Amino acid sequence: MLLILLRRTLLSGDDQPECDVCQYPLTVKHIMIECVDLLDVRNIHFVVSSTKDLFENVASQNIVDFIKETLFISNFNICVLMLVTSFFIIAK
């Protein structure tokens, strides 16, 4: 279901969602590596400098725990879950 919603957003030609805090495109890289608003939470679960490093060297449970925790931060919505979930599906 989430992958369908993401595809619908991407295929509709609508503007890519933006981070409420940074005003950058809401991408997996932004959420998992770059967003300054998530720095403290991210540092609890992992410290990496690239998505390659993240998905090659960080335990899956740490990534899942980070996603679960960030979903409770009001600045992030279902787009976070859609982007990360779709990335996991594509990466596998």
Beta strands, then each sheet from edge to edge (+ up, - down):
end
